[in-house]
Amino acid sequence: MFPRPTRLGWVTSSGSTYKNADISIAVATPTGLITPIVKDVGSKGLATISAEAKALAKKARDGKLTPNEYQGGTFTVSNLGMFEIDHFTAIINPPQSCILAVGTTKPTLLPAP
């Protein structure tokens, strides 16, 4: 994903360098929200990332994540589109560099100009 180390983070005013993209996914559990991490996504294919994300989400909902599966990360994706929420403001989890809030899509007919 990243051909060279990328400067991201909160550690200092100039940022922190991460060698890998470790993507956290927001998962709702009976006890609240938790963000398990798919590690080093730049070295994996889409099918592998999807399978790991699904397995981590299941472990999160079952309360079986270990600390190394949810602590850290460089970027979070939070999706509420499945609940037909158009948009929302996600709150970043320091020391991560960013969070992406994903809402629903809606088919819209746009007339030709």
All heavy atoms as an XYZ file, in Angstrom:
830
protein
N       0.825     -1.180      0.000
C       0.000      0.000      0.000
C       0.875      1.251      0.000
O       0.640      2.178     -0.738
C      -0.938     -0.018      1.197
C      -1.846      1.182      1.268
S      -3.012      1.067      2.623
C      -4.490      0.783      1.686
N       1.880      1.291      0.856
C       2.781      2.429      0.933
C       4.160      1.996      0.451
O       4.774      1.131      1.055
C       2.899      2.960      2.371
C       1.597      3.463      2.922
C       0.957      2.794      3.941
C       1.015      4.607      2.415
C      -0.246      3.255      4.446
C      -0.182      5.076      2.914
C      -0.815      4.400      3.927
N       4.686      2.573     -0.647
C       5.983      2.151     -1.159
C       7.145      2.544     -0.254
O       8.217      1.992     -0.347
C       6.083      2.866     -2.507
C       5.129      4.002     -2.424
C       4.055      3.581     -1.453
N       6.938      3.497      0.616
C       7.977      3.929      1.551
C       7.299      4.302      2.855
O       6.082      4.444      2.901
C       8.751      5.117      0.990
C       7.875      6.281      0.611
C       8.686      7.385     -0.061
N       7.898      8.270     -0.844
C       6.940      9.070     -0.419
N       6.622      9.090      0.831
N       6.286      9.856     -1.230
N       8.066      4.424      3.943
C       7.422      4.806      5.208
C       6.610      6.083      5.051
O       6.999      7.000      4.319
C       8.607      5.019      6.154
C       9.693      4.186      5.575
C       9.487      4.228      4.073
N       5.484      6.131      5.712
C       4.586      7.266      5.609
C       4.529      7.989      6.944
O       4.461      7.374      7.985
C       3.173      6.765      5.231
O       3.289      6.039      4.020
C       2.217      7.919      5.034
N       4.557      9.323      6.900
C       4.527     10.103      8.131
C       3.074     10.315      8.535
O       2.317     11.003      7.892
C       5.225     11.444      7.921
C       5.351     12.210      9.220
C       6.357     13.331      9.130
N       7.724     12.920      8.995
C       8.485     12.390      9.953
N       7.982     12.171     11.140
N       9.731     12.081      9.741
N       2.711      9.682      9.635
C       1.356      9.759     10.159
C       1.433      9.718     11.674
O       2.309      9.096     12.234
C       0.533      8.545      9.713
C       0.393      8.268      8.227
C      -0.176      6.886      8.018
C      -0.489      9.294      7.589
N       0.492     10.314     12.365
C       0.400     10.099     13.795
C       0.372     11.339     14.653
O       0.428     12.451     14.172
N       0.314     11.121     15.961
C       0.144     12.166     16.955
C       1.355     12.325     17.866
O       1.372     13.176     18.719
C      -1.016     11.815     17.882
C      -2.346     11.818     17.269
C      -2.853     10.883     16.432
C      -3.366     12.792     17.449
N      -4.120     11.193     16.088
C      -4.474     12.367     16.708
C      -3.458     13.953     18.181
C      -5.652     13.081     16.667
C      -4.646     14.655     18.143
C      -5.715     14.224     17.385
N       2.356     11.481     17.743
C       3.410     11.388     18.743
C       4.120     12.708     19.000
O       4.330     13.101     20.130
C       4.420     10.283     18.361
C       5.559     10.223     19.347
C       3.700      8.937     18.285
N       4.474     13.436     17.955
C       5.111     14.743     18.108
C       4.432     15.720     17.174
O       3.621     15.331     16.345
C       6.620     14.689     17.765
O       6.750     14.413     16.371
C       7.342     13.624     18.567
N       4.813     16.980     17.266
C       4.207     17.959     16.371
C       4.579     17.691     14.920
O       3.877     18.088     14.006
C       4.626     19.375     16.767
O       6.035     19.505     16.662
N       5.685     17.006     14.688
C       6.084     16.698     13.315
C       5.556     15.346     12.846
O       5.752     14.961     11.713
C       7.611     16.715     13.196
O       8.165     15.711     14.012
N       4.889     14.616     13.723
C       4.303     13.340     13.340
C       5.187     12.168     13.700
O       6.249     12.313     14.292
N       4.743     10.999     13.356
C       5.456      9.762     13.629
C       5.457      8.944     12.352
O       4.518      9.014     11.564
C       4.733      9.003     14.741
O       5.364      7.793     14.997
N       6.486      8.168     12.129
C       6.587      7.380     10.907
C       6.183      5.940     11.175
O       6.694      5.306     12.096
C       8.027      7.417     10.365
O       8.370      8.765     10.103
C       8.147      6.619      9.084
N       5.273      5.425     10.374
C       4.861      4.027     10.443
C       5.334      3.329      9.172
O       5.222      3.878      8.084
C       3.338      3.910     10.540
C       2.748      4.500     11.791
C       2.048      5.693     11.745
C       2.889      3.869     13.017
C       1.504      6.248     12.890
C       2.352      4.410     14.165
C       1.659      5.597     14.097
O       1.118      6.133     15.231
N       5.833      2.133      9.300
C       6.294      1.381      8.129
C       5.159      0.600      7.479
O       5.256      0.223      6.327
C       7.423      0.437      8.527
C       8.669      1.173      8.937
C       9.772      0.224      9.302
C      10.975      1.042      9.741
N      12.054      0.205     10.231
N       4.088      0.328      8.217
C       2.968     -0.457      7.706
C       1.661      0.301      7.887
O       1.547      1.134      8.767
C       2.854     -1.787      8.469
C       4.088     -2.633      8.365
O       4.674     -2.736      7.298
N       4.493     -3.238      9.466
N       0.685     -0.050      7.075
C      -0.670      0.478      7.245
C      -1.465     -0.570      8.019
O      -1.794     -1.630      7.488
C      -1.310      0.749      5.896
N      -1.723     -0.287      9.287
C      -2.507     -1.169     10.144
C      -3.884     -0.533     10.304
O      -4.034      0.477     10.986
C      -1.830     -1.341     11.505
C      -0.456     -1.985     11.400
O      -0.235     -2.753     10.445
O       0.390     -1.727     12.272
N      -4.882     -1.110      9.647
C      -6.207     -0.503      9.551
C      -7.150     -1.068     10.608
O      -7.392     -2.277     10.671
C      -6.808     -0.728      8.142
C      -5.852     -0.231      7.063
C      -8.173     -0.061      8.037
C      -5.523      1.243      7.126
N      -7.670     -0.174     11.439
C      -8.654     -0.554     12.456
C     -10.052     -0.474     11.852
O     -10.332      0.402     11.036
C      -8.572      0.396     13.650
O      -7.302      0.352     14.230
N     -10.900     -1.394     12.267
C     -12.293     -1.370     11.817
C     -13.183     -1.255     13.046
O     -13.010     -1.977     14.018
C     -12.648     -2.631     10.992
C     -12.223     -3.908     11.722
C     -12.016     -2.584      9.620
C     -12.717     -5.180     11.108
N     -14.088     -0.320     13.030
C     -14.977     -0.105     14.172
C     -16.033     -1.212     14.197
O     -16.703     -1.466     13.201
C     -15.639      1.259     14.071
N     -16.150     -1.867     15.359
C     -17.102     -2.972     15.528
C     -17.951     -2.704     16.775
O     -17.418     -2.463     17.851
C     -16.368     -4.324     15.689
C     -17.357     -5.457     15.930
C     -15.504     -4.618     14.469
N     -19.264     -2.747     16.607
C     -20.170     -2.595     17.749
C     -20.273     -3.932     18.465
O     -20.457     -4.977     17.839
C     -21.543     -2.152     17.273
N     -20.128     -3.888     19.793
C     -20.239     -5.094     20.613
C     -21.297     -4.842     21.694
O     -21.701     -3.698     21.897
C     -18.891     -5.425     21.291
O     -18.632     -4.465     22.312
C     -17.751     -5.467     20.287
N     -21.711     -5.866     22.404
C     -22.684     -5.659     23.481
C     -22.184     -4.693     24.563
O     -22.977     -4.070     25.248
C     -22.896     -7.064     24.047
C     -22.557     -7.988     22.933
C     -21.458     -7.296     22.174
N     -20.859     -4.559     24.710
C     -20.309     -3.681     25.743
C     -19.825     -2.338     25.193
O     -19.287     -1.538     25.943
C     -19.143     -4.370     26.470
O     -18.134     -4.712     25.513
C     -19.614     -5.617     27.189
N     -19.986     -2.085     23.909
C     -19.561     -0.818     23.317
C     -18.784     -1.029     22.033
O     -18.755     -2.114     21.471
N     -18.137      0.032     21.594
C     -17.397      0.013     20.334
C     -15.949     -0.373     20.586
O     -15.334      0.082     21.545
C     -17.457      1.413     19.709
C     -17.021      1.549     18.264
C     -17.987      0.815     17.351
C     -16.976      3.016     17.887
N     -15.396     -1.209     19.690
C     -13.982     -1.585     19.760
C     -13.434     -1.601     18.331
O     -14.199     -1.788     17.377
C     -13.786     -2.952     20.467
C     -12.316     -3.161     20.795
C     -14.361     -4.092     19.655
C     -12.079     -4.233     21.845
N     -12.140     -1.378     18.192
C     -11.545     -1.266     16.859
C     -10.414     -2.280     16.668
O      -9.241     -1.963     16.855
C     -11.016      0.163     16.609
O     -10.138      0.529     17.676
C     -12.143      1.159     16.505
N     -10.749     -3.521     16.285
C      -9.707     -4.490     15.977
C      -8.910     -4.059     14.742
O      -9.412     -3.293     13.914
C     -10.460     -5.788     15.726
C     -11.859     -5.397     15.443
C     -12.088     -4.080     16.107
N      -7.694     -4.554     14.637
C      -6.760     -4.069     13.622
C      -6.396     -5.161     12.627
O      -5.952     -6.243     13.009
C      -5.467     -3.572     14.288
C      -5.792     -2.502     15.321
C      -4.479     -3.054     13.256
C      -4.663     -2.242     16.291
N      -6.557     -4.857     11.342
C      -6.026     -5.697     10.271
C      -4.613     -5.179     10.023
O      -4.434     -4.056      9.557
C      -6.885     -5.627      8.993
C      -6.291     -6.522      7.908
C      -8.329     -6.010      9.288
N      -3.623     -5.980     10.368
C      -2.222     -5.542     10.317
C      -1.658     -5.603      8.898
O      -1.968     -6.502      8.136
C      -1.366     -6.419     11.230
C      -1.882     -6.528     12.635
C      -1.210     -5.580     13.543
C      -1.765     -5.781     14.950
N      -1.011     -5.206     15.958
N      -0.813     -4.627      8.588
C      -0.024     -4.569      7.354
C      -0.853     -4.863      6.099
O      -0.523     -5.744      5.313
C       1.164     -5.533      7.461
C       2.214     -5.280      6.395
O       2.195     -4.200      5.763
O       3.054     -6.168      6.176
N      -1.917     -4.104      5.897
C      -2.812     -4.357      4.762
C      -2.134     -4.161      3.411
O      -2.567     -4.726      2.416
C      -4.104     -3.495      4.827
C      -4.923     -3.845      6.030
C      -3.793     -2.030      4.772
N      -1.057     -3.393      3.373
C      -0.357     -3.162      2.109
C       0.288     -4.402      1.531
O       0.571     -4.461      0.333
N       0.493     -5.410      2.355
C       1.129     -6.639      1.872
C       0.103     -7.742      1.595
O       0.482     -8.867      1.286
C       2.143     -7.147      2.906
O       1.467     -7.594      4.074
N      -1.205     -7.404      1.689
C      -2.257     -8.417      1.545
C      -3.189     -8.072      0.396
O      -3.369     -6.917      0.054
C      -3.068     -8.503      2.844
C      -2.226     -8.897      4.033
C      -2.991     -8.821      5.324
C      -2.061     -9.191      6.463
N      -2.658     -8.967      7.750
N      -3.817     -9.100     -0.132
C      -4.824     -8.911     -1.155
C      -6.182     -8.621     -0.532
O      -6.386     -8.811      0.683
N      -7.129     -8.193     -1.342
C      -8.459     -7.825     -0.869
C      -9.184     -8.990     -0.194
O      -9.818     -8.817      0.844
C      -9.293     -7.269     -2.028
C     -10.617     -6.647     -1.669
C     -10.438     -5.523     -0.659
C     -11.315     -6.129     -2.908
N      -9.063    -10.195     -0.754
C      -9.739    -11.355     -0.166
C      -9.191    -11.653      1.237
O      -9.957    -11.961      2.156
C      -9.590    -12.581     -1.067
N      -7.889    -11.539      1.406
C      -7.267    -11.782      2.708
C      -7.692    -10.723      3.714
O      -8.034    -11.038      4.861
C      -5.731    -11.808      2.579
O      -5.363    -12.818      1.644
C      -5.057    -12.068      3.912
N      -7.686     -9.463      3.290
C      -8.108     -8.370      4.171
C      -9.556     -8.573      4.614
O      -9.886     -8.442      5.791
C      -7.932     -7.001      3.476
C      -6.450     -6.720      3.234
C      -8.576     -5.883      4.293
C      -6.193     -5.549      2.300
N     -10.420     -8.932      3.669
C     -11.833     -9.153      3.981
C     -12.005    -10.303      4.967
O     -12.755    -10.187      5.951
C     -12.605     -9.449      2.691
O     -13.945     -9.765      2.977
N     -11.311    -11.410      4.739
C     -11.428    -12.563      5.628
C     -10.928    -12.230      7.035
O     -11.567    -12.589      8.033
C     -10.645    -13.745      5.052
N      -9.793    -11.514      7.120
C      -9.264    -11.143      8.430
C     -10.198    -10.172      9.151
O     -10.416    -10.290     10.354
C      -7.867    -10.533      8.287
C      -6.807    -11.554      7.963
C      -5.411    -10.961      7.930
O      -5.173     -9.890      8.528
O      -4.543    -11.587      7.299
N     -10.756     -9.215      8.411
C     -11.675     -8.247      9.023
C     -12.914     -8.952      9.570
O     -13.365     -8.657     10.686
C     -12.070     -7.183      8.011
N     -13.463     -9.896      8.821
C     -14.640    -10.641      9.283
C     -14.317    -11.474     10.516
O     -15.105    -11.529     11.464
C     -15.179    -11.522      8.159
C     -15.868    -10.736      7.061
C     -16.287    -11.627      5.918
C     -16.862    -10.785      4.793
N     -17.145    -11.592      3.592
N     -13.164    -12.130     10.518
C     -12.767    -12.954     11.666
C     -12.553    -12.087     12.914
O     -12.984    -12.444     14.013
C     -11.509    -13.747     11.344
N     -11.905    -10.930     12.738
C     -11.691    -10.023     13.863
C     -13.006     -9.456     14.385
O     -13.199     -9.320     15.597
C     -10.745     -8.883     13.460
C      -9.277     -9.260     13.344
C      -8.512     -8.165     12.613
C      -8.675     -9.519     14.716
N     -13.929     -9.116     13.480
C     -15.234     -8.590     13.903
C     -15.991     -9.632     14.723
O     -16.605     -9.314     15.743
C     -16.049     -8.158     12.693
N     -15.931    -10.893     14.310
C     -16.592    -11.959     15.066
C     -15.966    -12.114     16.446
O     -16.675    -12.207     17.451
C     -16.540    -13.285     14.307
C     -17.245    -14.413     15.057
C     -17.292    -15.677     14.276
C     -17.969    -16.830     14.961
N     -18.426    -16.702     16.312
N     -14.629    -12.118     16.498
C     -13.959    -12.222     17.798
C     -14.330    -11.040     18.686
O     -14.514    -11.196     19.891
C     -12.431    -12.264     17.609
C     -11.917    -13.613     17.174
C     -10.404    -13.615     17.032
C      -9.742    -13.749     18.384
N      -8.277    -13.923     18.287
N     -14.446     -9.849     18.096
C     -14.811     -8.657     18.869
C     -16.214     -8.812     19.451
O     -16.435     -8.556     20.636
C     -14.730     -7.412     17.995
N     -17.183     -9.221     18.632
C     -18.554     -9.390     19.112
C     -18.663    -10.493     20.161
O     -19.506    -10.442     21.042
C     -19.496     -9.660     17.936
C     -19.775     -8.415     17.111
C     -20.862     -8.649     16.082
N     -20.452     -9.571     15.046
C     -19.810     -9.236     13.936
N     -19.501     -7.976     13.714
N     -19.475    -10.150     13.046
N     -17.777    -11.508     20.067
C     -17.769    -12.608     21.036
C     -16.943    -12.283     22.278
O     -16.858    -13.109     23.195
C     -17.225    -13.887     20.390
C     -18.140    -14.432     19.303
O     -19.337    -14.050     19.267
O     -17.662    -15.249     18.486
N     -16.301    -11.103     22.310
C     -15.494    -10.696     23.450
C     -14.192    -11.475     23.592
O     -13.689    -11.659     24.693
N     -13.625    -11.933     22.476
C     -12.438    -12.792     22.521
C     -11.185    -12.164     21.921
O     -10.221    -12.865     21.639
C     -12.745    -14.114     21.821
C     -13.838    -14.904     22.532
C     -14.086    -16.229     21.883
C     -15.163    -16.978     22.665
N     -15.472    -18.254     22.079
N     -11.172    -10.852     21.720
C      -9.976    -10.200     21.186
C      -8.890    -10.131     22.255
O      -9.179     -9.918     23.436
C     -10.288     -8.773     20.731
C     -11.085     -8.590     19.453
C     -11.376     -7.110     19.239
C     -10.356     -9.171     18.261
N      -7.653    -10.281     21.829
C      -6.524    -10.058     22.730
C      -6.070     -8.612     22.547
O      -6.339     -8.000     21.493
C      -5.368    -11.026     22.413
O      -4.934    -10.816     21.067
C      -5.805    -12.472     22.595
N      -5.382     -8.018     23.521
C      -4.975     -6.612     23.404
C      -4.190     -6.290     22.133
O      -4.392     -5.231     21.533
C      -4.136     -6.383     24.654
C      -4.721     -7.323     25.654
C      -5.073     -8.549     24.853
N      -3.320     -7.193     21.673
C      -2.556     -6.890     20.463
C      -3.434     -6.875     19.211
O      -2.995     -6.441     18.155
C      -1.381     -7.856     20.292
C      -1.822     -9.257     19.949
O      -2.888     -9.703     20.368
N      -0.998     -9.969     19.218
N      -4.686     -7.321     19.321
C      -5.602     -7.287     18.184
C      -6.418     -5.991     18.123
O      -7.117     -5.753     17.149
C      -6.548     -8.486     18.225
C      -5.837     -9.810     17.973
C      -6.749    -11.007     18.124
O      -7.480    -11.084     19.141
O      -6.727    -11.873     17.228
N      -6.344     -5.149     19.167
C      -7.094     -3.896     19.129
C      -6.306     -2.675     19.591
O      -6.820     -1.552     19.527
C      -8.409     -3.998     19.904
C      -8.279     -4.280     21.382
C      -8.046     -3.257     22.280
C      -8.395     -5.572     21.878
C      -7.934     -3.508     23.641
C      -8.284     -5.834     23.227
C      -8.052     -4.793     24.108
O      -7.934     -5.049     25.445
N      -5.088     -2.824     20.033
C      -4.293     -1.672     20.453
C      -3.327     -1.279     19.349
O      -2.643     -2.133     18.790
C      -3.524     -1.996     21.736
C      -4.422     -2.180     22.921
C      -3.676     -2.573     24.186
O      -2.530     -2.960     24.144
N      -4.363     -2.480     25.309
N      -3.263      0.013     19.062
C      -2.378      0.503     18.005
C      -3.175      0.898     16.778
O      -4.246      1.471     16.869
N      -2.665      0.556     15.624
C      -3.318      0.908     14.365
C      -2.864      2.275     13.880
O      -2.365      3.091     14.645
N      -3.024      2.519     12.592
C      -2.630      3.801     12.008
C      -3.807      4.556     11.402
O      -3.718      5.761     11.207
C      -1.548      3.597     10.920
O      -2.024      2.695      9.930
C      -0.270      3.055     11.516
N      -4.910      3.862     11.108
C      -6.051      4.455     10.413
C      -7.279      3.630     10.766
O      -7.195      2.414     10.845
C      -5.781      4.386      8.900
C      -6.731      5.168      8.041
C      -6.362      6.397      7.523
C      -7.989      4.675      7.732
C      -7.228      7.110      6.711
C      -8.859      5.390      6.931
C      -8.469      6.616      6.412
N      -8.426      4.279     10.986
C      -9.663      3.561     11.309
C     -10.719      3.808     10.241
O     -10.832      4.906      9.707
C     -10.225      4.008     12.680
O      -9.288      3.660     13.690
C     -11.556      3.337     12.995
N     -11.499      2.781      9.966
C     -12.671      2.897      9.093
C     -13.901      2.596      9.936
O     -13.971      1.555     10.589
C     -12.593      1.925      7.904
C     -13.852      2.020      7.054
C     -11.354      2.198      7.057
N     -14.861      3.521      9.940
C     -16.109      3.353     10.674
C     -17.265      3.450      9.689
O     -17.396      4.444      8.981
C     -16.226      4.441     11.751
O     -17.392      4.247     12.510
N     -18.091      2.418      9.614
C     -19.164      2.340      8.624
C     -20.521      2.240      9.316
O     -20.771      1.302     10.059
C     -18.940      1.116      7.730
C     -20.048      0.913      6.716
O     -20.864      1.790      6.479
N     -20.072     -0.247      6.105
N     -21.388      3.201      9.066
C     -22.772      3.141      9.551
C     -23.761      3.104      8.392
O     -24.960      3.252      8.577
C     -23.065      4.334     10.465
C     -22.320      4.335     11.795
C     -22.636      5.608     12.579
C     -22.672      3.110     12.614
N     -23.255      2.898      7.187
C     -24.097      2.864      5.996
C     -25.150      1.775      6.035
O     -26.248      1.951      5.512
N     -24.839      0.651      6.678
C     -25.801     -0.448      6.730
C     -27.037     -0.104      7.546
O     -28.056     -0.771      7.467
C     -25.142     -1.729      7.246
C     -24.750     -1.680      8.700
S     -23.320     -0.697      8.956
C     -22.144     -1.901      9.396
N     -26.948      0.987      8.325
C     -28.096      1.465      9.101
C     -28.781      2.645      8.411
O     -29.558      3.362      9.028
C     -27.647      1.871     10.511
C     -27.039      0.733     11.275
C     -25.701      0.760     11.612
C     -27.792     -0.376     11.634
C     -25.117     -0.285     12.308
C     -27.215     -1.433     12.326
C     -25.874     -1.379     12.662
N     -28.463      2.845      7.133
C     -29.009      3.915      6.299
C     -28.720      5.307      6.856
O     -29.514      6.232      6.692
C     -30.493      3.694      6.040
C     -30.730      2.409      5.235
C     -32.137      2.296      4.684
O     -32.778      3.336      4.446
O     -32.566      1.155      4.483
N     -27.585      5.450      7.506
C     -27.137      6.762      7.974
C     -26.353      7.406      6.842
O     -25.400      6.812      6.320
C     -26.300      6.621      9.261
C     -27.214      6.119     10.369
C     -25.603      7.923      9.609
C     -26.536      5.836     11.674
N     -26.778      8.606      6.426
C     -26.151      9.292      5.297
C     -24.723      9.717      5.600
O     -23.818      9.537      4.792
C     -26.944     10.544      4.907
C     -28.298     10.213      4.326
O     -28.498      9.061      3.910
O     -29.150     11.115      4.285
N     -24.542     10.343      6.741
C     -23.218     10.834      7.119
C     -23.156     10.972      8.632
O     -24.182     11.049      9.298
C     -22.913     12.173      6.446
C     -23.825     13.278      6.864
N     -25.100     13.435      6.340
C     -23.673     14.250      7.776
C     -25.665     14.470      6.907
N     -24.823     14.996      7.789
N     -21.951     10.991      9.162
C     -21.758     11.177     10.591
C     -20.329     11.655     10.817
O     -19.503     11.601      9.926
C     -22.055      9.890     11.373
C     -21.146      8.729     11.068
C     -20.105      8.404     11.925
C     -21.331      7.951      9.931
C     -19.272      7.328     11.654
C     -20.515      6.876      9.658
C     -19.476      6.563     10.522
N     -20.065     12.127     12.001
C     -18.734     12.588     12.362
C     -18.102     11.545     13.267
O     -18.581     11.311     14.374
C     -18.799     13.944     13.080
O     -19.452     14.877     12.223
C     -17.412     14.443     13.426
N     -17.053     10.913     12.775
C     -16.343      9.907     13.564
C     -15.268     10.597     14.395
O     -14.738     11.631     14.005
C     -15.721      8.878     12.632
N     -14.956     10.033     15.539
C     -13.950     10.607     16.439
C     -12.686      9.769     16.353
O     -12.718      8.559     16.563
C     -14.473     10.667     17.883
C     -15.726     11.542     17.928
C     -13.398     11.176     18.830
C     -16.449     11.511     19.245
N     -11.579     10.420     16.047
C     -10.305      9.734     15.882
C      -9.796      9.186     17.213
O     -10.036      9.768     18.266
C      -9.278     10.677     15.226
C      -8.060      9.900     14.769
C      -8.910     11.805     16.147
C      -7.151     10.694     13.866
N      -9.123      8.057     17.142
C      -8.547      7.400     18.312
C      -7.031      7.624     18.324
O      -6.317      6.936     17.616
C      -8.811      5.888     18.269
C     -10.273      5.554     18.220
O     -11.046      6.072     18.993
N     -10.653      4.691     17.304
N      -6.533      8.611     19.073
C      -5.078      8.788     19.127
C      -4.410      7.504     19.634
O      -4.994      6.818     20.459
C      -4.891      9.920     20.136
C      -6.192     10.643     20.134
C      -7.238      9.593     19.866
N      -3.280      7.104     19.135
C      -2.333      7.836     18.299
C      -2.536      7.638     16.804
O      -1.642      7.902     16.012
C      -0.991      7.234     18.728
C      -1.317      5.803     18.972
C      -2.712      5.827     19.575
N      -3.708      7.156     16.382
C      -3.935      6.947     14.955
C      -3.913      8.270     14.207
O      -4.123      9.336     14.774
C      -5.241      6.210     14.734
C      -5.181      4.804     15.298
C      -6.384      3.989     14.935
O      -7.237      4.404     14.182
N      -6.449      2.791     15.484
N      -3.681      8.179     12.895
C      -3.533      9.381     12.096
C      -4.844      9.892     11.518
O      -4.962     11.068     11.206
C      -2.559      9.114     10.952
O      -3.059      8.079     10.135
N      -5.845      9.007     11.369
C      -7.053      9.426     10.664
C      -8.181      8.428     10.934
O      -7.945      7.295     11.345
C      -6.736      9.458      9.161
S      -8.026     10.183      8.160
N      -9.401      8.873     10.676
C     -10.566      7.980     10.705
C     -11.458      8.360      9.529
O     -11.621      9.537      9.213
C     -11.324      8.047     12.055
C     -12.412      6.977     12.110
C     -11.879      9.422     12.316
C     -12.952      6.721     13.508
N     -11.992      7.354      8.856
C     -12.892      7.559      7.724
C     -14.291      7.148      8.142
O     -14.522      6.002      8.536
C     -12.439      6.718      6.524
C     -13.347      6.723      5.301
C     -13.411      8.123      4.684
C     -12.861      5.706      4.280
N     -15.243      8.076      8.079
C     -16.641      7.808      8.413
C     -17.384      7.504      7.115
O     -17.451      8.349      6.231
C     -17.252      9.023      9.113
N     -17.930      6.295      7.011
C     -18.601      5.859      5.787
C     -20.100      5.775      6.042
O     -20.541      5.074      6.953
C     -18.071      4.480      5.322
C     -18.783      4.030      4.055
C     -16.566      4.523      5.114
N     -20.878      6.491      5.236
C     -22.331      6.448      5.319
C     -22.911      5.626      4.189
O     -22.189      5.011      3.405
N     -24.225      5.631      4.094
C     -24.917      4.840      3.076
C     -24.793      5.476      1.692
O     -24.480      6.659      1.571
C     -26.404      4.677      3.453
O     -26.985      3.696      2.602
C     -27.181      5.969      3.297
N     -25.034      4.683      0.688
C     -25.121      5.197     -0.676
C     -26.585      5.184     -1.072
O     -27.372      4.366     -0.595
C     -24.317      4.339     -1.671
O     -24.817      3.004     -1.655
C     -22.843      4.342     -1.319
N     -26.946      6.107     -1.937
C     -28.328      6.174     -2.412
C     -28.309      6.390     -3.909
O     -27.586      7.251     -4.407
C     -29.071      7.331     -1.756
C     -29.272      7.115     -0.268
C     -30.143      8.191      0.333
C     -30.343      7.893      1.799
N     -31.162      8.845      2.470
N     -29.099      5.601     -4.626
C     -29.176      5.811     -6.082
C     -29.826      7.172     -6.365
O     -30.852      7.509     -5.771
C     -30.033      4.661     -6.585
C     -30.745      4.130     -5.380
C     -29.952      4.518     -4.177
N     -29.188      7.933     -7.222
C     -29.694      9.257     -7.567
C     -29.634      9.428     -9.083
O     -28.584      9.190     -9.680
C     -28.853     10.359     -6.889
O     -28.838     10.098     -5.480
C     -29.405     11.730     -7.145
N     -30.719      9.856     -9.662
C     -30.759     10.114    -11.098
C     -30.327     11.549    -11.342
O     -30.935     12.494    -10.816
C     -32.171      9.888    -11.636
C     -32.366     10.139    -13.124
C     -31.493      9.205    -13.956
C     -33.829      9.996    -13.502
N     -29.280     11.706    -12.115
C     -28.800     13.039    -12.463
C     -29.023     13.269    -13.942
O     -28.518     12.502    -14.775
C     -27.302     13.196    -12.135
C     -26.931     13.050    -10.666
C     -25.425     13.081    -10.501
C     -27.568     14.163     -9.857
N     -29.760     14.307    -14.321
C     -29.983     14.558    -15.736
C     -28.686     14.953    -16.425
O     -27.791     15.546    -15.813
C     -30.999     15.708    -15.760
C     -31.013     16.250    -14.378
C     -30.426     15.234    -13.457
N     -28.570     14.622    -17.691
C     -27.391     14.998    -18.478
C     -27.311     16.511    -18.578
O     -28.356     17.190    -18.641
C     -27.448     14.381    -19.854
N     -26.112     17.067    -18.575
C     -25.983     18.549    -18.668
C     -26.463     19.091    -19.986
O     -26.542     18.523    -20.976
C     -24.494     18.808    -18.481
C     -23.813     17.491    -18.443
C     -24.850     16.419    -18.450
